[in-house]
Amino acid sequence: MELKRRHFIGACGAALAAAAAGGWTWFRRQPPVRWLVALRGGRYPGPVRPLDEQDLKKPGRWLG
């Protein structure tokens, strides 16, 4: 069995793909960051309306 150029390139590509998959698996298994600090948003982007309890009891406009 001869090792021709196409077979050699295919074997090199398979080896690189296996190494990349192993690296990706190792990267995903790293422990998560213990503390994460959230940034405060600027302000609520929409209009703020007072709560109307009668509107809460009605079905929504997206009900179908």
N, C-alpha and C positions, 0 to 999 in steps of 0.2 A: 504494500500500500504506500503510494507516494504521497508526500505532503506538498501539494501544489500551492500556488500563491493564493487562490481563492479559499482553500481550506485553512491556510495559515491565518489569513485575515479574519475568517469566520471564527476561528479558535481564539484569536486575540480579542475580537469583539465580544465573544461569550465570556471571556475572562474579565474584561472590563465591566460588562453588565453585572456579573456576579459580585465583583468588588463594590460596584456602586450600590447594589441592593443591600449588601452587608453593611455598608457605611450608612445608608438611609435607615436601616433597622436600628443600628447603634445610636444614631442621632435621635430617633423617635423615643428610645427608651431612657433618655437622660432624665434625671429627676426634674420635676417642674420647679419653677422659681417659687420660693417659699412665700414671699410677700410681694404683692403687686399694688402699686399706688395708682388710683384712678384720678384722672384730672377732672376738675369741676367744669361743667358746661357753662357757656355764657349765659343764656337765658332760654326759656321755653319758646320755640319758634312760632307757635300758633296762638290764636286768641284764647283767653281764659274767660270762661263763662261761669256764672254761679250754678251750683248743683240744684237741679229741679227733680224732686223725687217722682213726680208724675211722668216725666220723660223717661225715667229709669224703668218704669213699669210697662211701657209700651214696647212692642217689638221694634227692633232696629230697622233702618231703611235697607240694609243689606241682607235681611232675613230670607228674601226670595219669594 
